[in-house]
């Protein structure tokens, strides 16, 4: 099967390969804002990955996701730890 994840930044492409190994395509679905970085990942399943623009935003968003997951455990998103150069959500 052909992998086409070239749309992803290099650090994120390596992160996706480690955490979501069945991804075969990545399509940029970012909003029109300058700092929006969102991709749709397809493969055995579909997922979305977002790069947080700053450590402060990453902290705020992961804090909110942890609380939302408690309210709707069957619908929560998986969050993996960031790397020094990559803050995926």
Wavefront OBJ file of the C-alpha trace (Angstrom):
o trace
v 0.000 0.000 0.000
v 1.324 3.446 -0.919
v 2.027 5.914 1.898
v 1.543 9.580 1.103
v 2.198 11.600 4.233
v 4.438 14.203 2.597
v 1.956 16.948 3.556
v 3.034 16.527 7.193
v 5.991 18.394 8.682
v 8.950 16.037 9.164
v 8.726 15.837 12.981
v 4.990 15.147 12.833
v 5.429 12.545 10.073
v 7.846 10.618 12.338
v 5.464 10.994 15.295
v 2.534 9.670 13.224
v 4.614 6.697 12.022
v 5.304 5.744 15.667
v 1.809 6.288 17.090
v -0.476 5.659 14.096
v 1.449 3.178 11.923
v -1.506 2.282 9.667
v -1.868 5.815 8.252
v -1.497 5.852 4.478
v -2.486 9.425 3.566
v -2.422 12.845 5.179
v -4.422 15.774 3.831
v -4.097 19.348 5.102
v -7.524 20.466 6.383
v -6.367 23.571 8.262
v -8.660 26.543 8.763
v -7.887 29.796 6.995
v -6.009 31.161 10.031
v -2.260 31.691 9.785
v -1.406 29.401 12.738
v -3.884 26.589 11.963
v -2.149 23.238 11.343
v -4.615 20.338 11.060
v -4.418 17.180 8.935
v -6.868 14.380 8.204
v -5.114 11.010 8.430
v -6.571 8.023 6.611
v -5.642 4.364 6.668
v -7.320 1.525 8.550
v -9.224 4.283 10.352
v -9.583 8.051 10.046
v -8.093 10.459 12.553
v -7.251 14.125 12.736
v -4.014 15.507 14.118
v -3.371 19.102 15.037
v -0.106 20.822 15.864
v -0.529 23.229 18.706
v 1.100 26.587 17.916
v 2.712 27.064 21.338
v 3.474 25.216 24.585
v 0.846 27.368 26.335
v -1.846 26.430 23.811
v -0.828 22.771 24.018
v -1.142 22.816 27.817
v -4.531 24.520 27.693
v -5.923 22.154 25.053
v -4.679 18.931 26.662
v -6.073 20.122 30.010
v -9.466 20.686 28.365
v -9.350 17.283 26.589
v -8.633 15.470 29.863
v -11.720 17.032 31.442
v -13.909 16.450 28.381
v -12.852 12.779 28.297
v -14.190 12.321 31.819
v -17.577 13.707 30.764
v -17.922 11.547 27.646
v -15.525 8.593 27.992
v -16.881 6.795 24.921
v -16.181 9.796 22.679
v -12.834 11.112 23.898
v -9.805 11.684 21.710
v -6.542 9.930 22.336
v -3.689 12.233 23.280
v -0.086 11.119 23.198
v 2.831 12.888 24.848
v 4.583 15.617 22.893
v 8.187 15.541 21.782
v 10.567 18.495 22.239
v 9.826 19.684 18.687
v 6.290 18.405 18.109
v 3.083 19.111 20.104
v 0.411 17.005 18.379
v -3.206 16.865 19.526
l 1 2 3 4 5 6 7 8 9 10 11 12 13 14 15 16 17 18 19 20 21 22 23 24 25 26 27 28 29 30 31 32 33 34 35 36 37 38 39 40 41 42 43 44 45 46 47 48 49 50 51 52 53 54 55 56 57 58 59 60 61 62 63 64 65 66 67 68 69 70 71 72 73 74 75 76 77 78 79 80 81 82 83 84 85 86 87 88 89
